[in-house]
């Protein structure tokens, strides 16, 4: 389980991050007519590569920017007291399951939650309600039924 040292938490970085995500989603929507859904962008790059095509440059720049920005942030502003209670194989399996779910749900939190809700998309409203509902159920089961986390 991931935990944060709340004694050192400040909401300023979260507010800044949210504003940057919103600005990036708006720039993609209004500037290029594209939805800033990470799973769709990543899946599109993989599909293009599997078809023998070179992934379109905007996809590579977008995904590269996510990786580089994350690395820069961790180098200059590490999260105090953050640690993972699970092994890397468990985290990787969880990531694969989440990836499967995003394909099954035709999108992820960034596509449905950030972009879809702002467009009042019924499909996105359903997807986000499902994400949140299943998160609540999973947390309850893990904490009170299984007794682990």
C-alpha angles and dihedrals in degrees: 000000000000117000135183129212096241092191088071099035118119123185093217094086091046091051091047091048092050091049091050092049090050092047092050092048091048093047091051093046098044098030101042108008091242132131115236094226108148096205091050093048092047093043091049091053091049092047092050091049092048090052089056093254125127107249112252112268097240090059092051093046092048095048092041090051091055092052097043094045091050092050092048091049093050091048095051103027112023118189106256115237095356115152139155120234095200131074120257093250090057090048090049092050089049089051092052091050091050089048091052090049093051091053091046091050093044093240149012140249093284095050098039101026102040102027105021098049092050088055091048090238110177090209090054092047089054092046094050092047088051093048092050095041094050090045090055092047093047093049091049093048094046094048103036109021104032091027097213116111 
